[in-house]
Amino acid sequence: MVCKSTFVAGALLMLAAAASPASAVTVGPHSVAPAAADSPVQLVQFGYCRRVRFDCAARWGWNNPRFFFCVDRRGCR
């Protein structure tokens, strides 16, 4: 009897979790606002991407598929 109760309770919990509106699934793609051409954000991004390239090269070597995956994953290309 305890086993059946546990099974029913687990099934109800899974049903409630699946029907819950507060889930970790994103609704749609996140929008990225483009930076202006003369924005200081691009200057900071350049320094960041330069550091990312060196870090990815130290880890994976220059110009191989893992290097490009590492750089792309951090938002630089």
N, C-alpha and C positions, 0 to 999 in steps of 0.2 A: 504494500500500500504506500509506503514511504517513497518507493522508487517511482510509482505512478505520479504521486504528488510533485515530486522533484521534476519529473519530465514535463508535466503540465505547467508548472511555474516557470521553467526555463523557456518553454514555447511561448508563453504569454510575455515574458520579458523580451524575447527576440522580436515578437510582433510589435510590442510597444516601441522598441528601439528603431525598428524599421519605419514605423509610421511617424516618428517624432520629427517635427519641423526643425529642430535645433540639431542639425547634423553637421559633420565636418566637410561635407561635399560642397564645392563651390558652385555657385549658380551659373556663372558664365565667365568668359575671359576677363582678366583684369585689364583695364585701360592704362596705357602708358602715355602720359602727356609729353609731347615733343618739346625739347628745350629750344629756346631761341638761338640764333646763330651767334649772337654776341653775349650769351649768357655765361656767367662765371661757373655755372654748373658743368659746362663742357670742359673747362680747364681742370676742375677737380676730377672729373671723369677720366681725363687723359692720364693724370698721375696715378689714379687708381688702376686703370687698365694696363698701364706700363708695369706696375707692381704685380698685377695678376699674371701678365705674360711671363715675367721672370719667375714667379713662384711655380706656375704650371710647367715652365721649361725645366726648372730644377727637379721637379717631380717626375715628369714624363719625357723630357727631352724635347728638342725643338722640332716643329713641323711634322708631327705624326698625328694620327687620328685621335689619340688620347689627349694630346696637347690641345687640339682644336676643341674637343669636347669639354675640356677643363675651362678653357677661356670662354666658350659660349655659355657654359653653365653659370658663370659669374657675371654675365651680361656684357661682355666685351667681345668685339670681333674686328 
